[in-house]
Amino acid sequence: MNQFNDHQENNSLISLKKYKPIADDTAGVFSANRRYRKEATRLQECASNVRIHLNPSQEPTSAAWYCKHRHCPICQNRFSARWRVRLQWILRTMRAEGYKPHWLFLTLTVRNCPVTELRSQIQAMHKAFGRLIKRNALRHVHGSVRFLEVDQGQDDPETAHPHFHCLLLVAPTMHGGKDYLSQARWAQLWKECLQVHYTPEVDVQRLSPEGQSADEEVLRRLSYSTKPRVTIPEPAWFLEMVEQLHHTQRAIVTGQLKHWSERFKAANQYWHVDGLNVDPESNPHKRYRWGPDQGSYLEV
């Protein structure tokens, strides 16, 4: 008797089905410019064919070819999922070894810049963050992971809005003790490190310090910081943004979190998210192909 039903099989395709149409739309933007035809083909072929492996003792797992393009929403979602796996392991291992982590979630912004100057603005932000983390007021920040996000300017569509989402591993005294910093103080420090004449917008939140709920809160902030792009901006802006972001880093880890991240990699050399380590011809399995006209995966 088959222990798997259509609902279970389709659960493995829900995420792909959500992001595949956006990947196709993004490919359309790339294909309109001859310079990006190869990128367009990569995104069009990403997760076009999927195998769902049915194992009675486990949840169904999927296997597919992924383009790994930075601006593919399918692969952006995989990037987010991989970071979630990594951070879950770090949180679990910390607690197993008696470490009680305290976290701040910090968002650092700058004024919008012309999209043609995005790369230089990001470089300036990275240098400013390096200065920030060395300030005496932040001596009890033990580690950080910062994610870069770029949006199109709302008031001026030819501008870009780069900003950092940062998870900071801190001493308990930064949550409400003698080393606590108000949001206004964070903004002043960021202004000084940016070396600008205006006060940038900053948001800082103390995450719950206790137990499983704290870990879930950290993971929620991680998911927010690494969310895939679900709408395609104006094509000319988007392609310039792609060019400006070439060879820039999406995530940077520092301090003790870098140590924990390296431990994770050493302990999980073959870690994966989507079951790519399964035998490609293992049985039982089903094959699906993306049908763009139907907007769904069709069994083949």
Salt bridges, closest charged atoms under 4 A:
GLU9 OE2 - LYS286 NZ 3.09
ASP24 OD1 - LYS20 NZ 3.68
GLU97 OE2 - ARG263 NH2 2.64
GLU149 OE1 - HIS163 NE2 2.97
GLU149 OE1 - HIS165 NE2 2.76
GLU149 OE2 - LYS227 NZ 2.93
ASP151 OD2 - HIS163 NE2 3.96
ASP179 OD1 - ARG139 NH2 3.39
ASP179 OD2 - HIS140 NE2 3.28
ASP179 OD2 - LYS178 NZ 3.37
GLU192 OE1 - ARG135 NH2 2.80
ASP215 OD2 - ARG95 NE 3.11
GLU217 OE2 - ARG221 NH2 3.75
GLU243 OE1 - ARG35 NH2 3.17
GLU262 OE2 - LYS265 NZ 3.87
ASP274 OD2 - ARG78 NH1 1.91
GLU281 OE1 - ARG287 NH2 3.45
